Amino acid sequence: MDGTETSDLAPVEATEIFDLALMDGTATCDTALTDTETSSDTAPTDVGADDTTEGIADTDCMPTQSVTDAPSVDVLEEKTVSNPNEVPASVSPIHQWLTCRESAEVRPPIAIRRLAQAHPGQVVTTLLCCAPACDRAAAILWRTIASSATTAHKVLPTLLGVMEDWPLHSVSTSNGDHTDVFALAATLALWLMVQEPQCQDALLVHAPRLLLALLCQVSMSTEQMPQEVSTFWRGVQEQHGLPTQPNSFVVQTIQALLWRLQWDQELVSVECKRGWDALLSADTHHYAVGLLAREMRRVLVPSYGPLARHLLGLLSREGPRWELPALAFLVEVLDYLDVSTCHDSVLRILARHLQSQCPERRRLALRGLLVLSVDPSMAKGICSLSEHLLELLCDGDGELVTMTLSLFRNVLQDEEDRDAFSSTAPRLAEALRPVFDNDNSHVQLLSIRLFREVMELLAEEGTEPWEMQVRQSLVPLFFRWQDENQRVAEAAREALLWAASFLHRKDLEQLLKTEQPFRFCDCLMEKDVSGRGEHLQQALPYLQSPQEPLREAAVRFMALAAMSEDDCPSTSSMRAAFMATYSRAMRTPPAPLRRPMSLQQPPTTAQGPLLSAAAAPADAGPN
């Protein structure tokens, strides 16, 4: 290739994905292998062995040989290596021998496969150390290794260990020194191996962790690019004509991996949803990770349980890496996790992110808790987070508040969970009243329904302790009964019916059943003399509501206060406040109607976005 940048991530044909620019025109990696190991052998039982820290020689100190001094490949292939510390002394000469050969007919040295099967960790780290940018000779060796299913099974765990350790992976050399290898160098080696069809079975075994490691590399190469990584990648890009940005290359590697595993349906589905483009943006990367995790369910479901445990291990470490993408993936696979074995760790991780200053982490933590809330065994643990959950009810993000309300409802609806919930219920009931007036109509609906359910639970303990809570909810619920959203209005009326029954107010119950809102208002103010001042204070903000029916109801309260002969200080001061607020409201044009929930989210009713016909029914007022 001519070094032209290839950063476009649009879907390409298989031949384009694997048309690699790794040769300089003087050699080829596609030379046929005559060795019998090219068949797909059964994976050995030690495929999980991790030899990444076993000794390798300090290749920087090895003497350089001339072309005439280079050893014969036949001699190298006949040599057996039993001592792991001798592996670098065998691998480096093979790499050097290939480097010295200019002929395109050069035969790949099968000795590298024998070495890799016997000492996979040492072979991988030696190759990464002596040719991190993967020159022509190293490319031949990586593809030769991948051409044997058995050898590929052996080396992939070591490559994974390097890929997961961003940006540098440290290995110990045979003389005690430490060498750092770039994680991107291992990804480049994987990219080469994926070209060989014989390694498909080995890739399938390790696919879940390979996919996760690559996704996290995309994230970190998008947000955290140390200068040394940029310098390393610039050299690789110029040598091979790869994308200028490493995150684009890693995405192409993910695409190549899916194609090799014949997961074309998932590859195309993610493209149709613009997931590949979203992976490259720091703002949308976590969304794309979740999308990919969902799309891969068809082929990876059996691996999602072990993968969820692996993610818990990563996120439990001190100074965890890849937090946001790892958390996004974990949320998608939590329902495959046996929480009985990791109850405390998963709650600890979600609780930490629930308190994060990052909105996306809080949102993901809430989604995870929602998944867990269907399991009765998690109720007590979720209730232990109530302090943080109650704080989220005041958040300006409607989606966060919606998920928090749904989480409380899930815990409350299970009879077995109610005992764990009882200590949280009183504080929740008090925190819910301000949420009735949230700008999001779906939040209003959920909060009203949840309030009624919580109060029903508390009422089972007796009426007297909770009478004040119910009385204080009457005015906010009355105004929501006048809401232009019919579902909100009906939920408020049902909650008021329950409250009137709880308070033994047959008069209010009758007015609710016959839908006489103004008579309800009159009755409330006339008979609850001691609470007039508080009722007026609660009604005051509605004078400036964007909804006309709510403003009219507020004026009704003001008129009743004006006609009242109650001269107590609280009522008199509230009457004066009403007059001042009303005067300002008359001088200020009403605020535009807020965008209802039916336009913010998929419609839930057939009546249309604004249900003005469902506002408070015409009422002639008191007889």
Disulfide bonds with the S-S distance in Angstrom:
none
